[in-house]
Amino acid sequence: MSSAQPLTAAQAMAAAAARLRAAGVADPARDARVLLAHAAKIEASRVTLIAPEELAEDVAERYEQLVSLRAIRVPVSHLIGEREFYGRRFKVSGEVLDPRPETESLIEAALAQPFERVLDLGTGSGCILVTLLAEREGAQGLGVDLSEAACLQASANAVLHRVEARCDIRQSDWFSAIEGKFDLIVSNPPYIALEEMDGLSDEVLNHEPHLALTDGGDGLSCYRAIASGVGAFLAPGGRVLVEIGPTQGAAVAGFFTDAGLDAVRVLPDLDGRDRVVLGVKTADNSV
C-alpha cells in the first residue's frame, strides 16, 4: 500500500488481507474490507462497487494507518468506533467492553416476558439496556456502572438510539446508588477468573478494560454481590438475568437459589453452551 503507483481498492484490500493474515489476525479478509469501507467513508456493502477504482491519496493514507493498527491487534471496533449488536450499531471505545454476539442470548431471554422497569448492573456501553428499551417502547430503564467513562458511553448510545428520555445512567458500585423496585434486572458482569486472563486474545487482553473483564479473583464475586443484593430491588414476580461464562452455570444458579430466588434456570446460547442464569422473585417469598 506504500507503492508510488496508486493501487485500486481491490489491490489495496488484497495487500491488506495478506498483511493481516501474516500478523495472525483471525479473519483478515473481512477486516480488510471493513477497514477500507471506513477509510473511504462508505458502507461495507459498497466496497465491491469501488474495487476497480484507484484509491485517493487521503483514503490510502487512512487505510494504511488502520491496517497498521489492526496488525498489532487493535480491535476493528475501536478503529471504526462502533460495533453491531442485536441489529443496531453501538458506539464503543477502549473504555468499555465490546458488545458480543453471545450477549444477545440475554436479550432474547429478557424479551421473552413483558417488563416495565429494567435495571442494568454494570451497563458498560449500554448495549443491553438501550436494546431492551428500544425493543420495548413503553419501558423505563436505569443503567449503573462503576466507571464514569462507561456511563458517558452508555449515555451517548441512549441518545444515538433515541431512548434517552426513558433511560437514566448513574455511576454506582452495584446497588449503592439505586432506589426503587424493578421487574427486570439484568447484568453482564466481569466473570473471567484472574488466572484465565493470560489466555485471552491480544485484542481483548490489551485493548479492553480489565475492570469489565475480571473481578481479580475467581470470576464469581460479582454474582455473589448481585445475588445478595438483588432481592431488595426486585418487584414481586420480577426476574433477574445474568450472563455467565460457560462453566459457571451451576455455581451462579446456586447463589440465586441460596438467596431465595425461585424458578432458577441455566439457559444456553445458540452454540448450546451455558450462557444465562435466570431467577424469579415470587410474590410470597422472603428474598
Secondary structure as UniProt FT lines:
FT   HELIX           9..22
FT   TURN            23..24
FT   HELIX           28..40
FT   HELIX           44..46
FT   HELIX           47..50
FT   TURN            51..52
FT   HELIX           57..71
FT   TURN            72..73
FT   HELIX           76..80
FT   STRAND          82..85
FT   TURN            86..87
FT   STRAND          88..91
FT   TURN            94..95
FT   HELIX           101..103
FT   HELIX           104..111
FT   STRAND          117..121
FT   TURN            124..125
FT   HELIX           127..135
FT   TURN            137..138
FT   STRAND          140..145
FT   HELIX           148..160
FT   TURN            161..162
FT   HELIX           164..166
FT   STRAND          167..171
FT   TURN            174..177
FT   STRAND          182..187
FT   HELIX           194..199
FT   HELIX           202..207
FT   HELIX           210..213
FT   HELIX           221..229
FT   HELIX           230..232
FT   STRAND          234..243
FT   TURN            246..247
FT   HELIX           249..258
FT   TURN            259..260
FT   STRAND          262..268
FT   TURN            270..271
FT   STRAND          274..280
FT   TURN            283..284
//
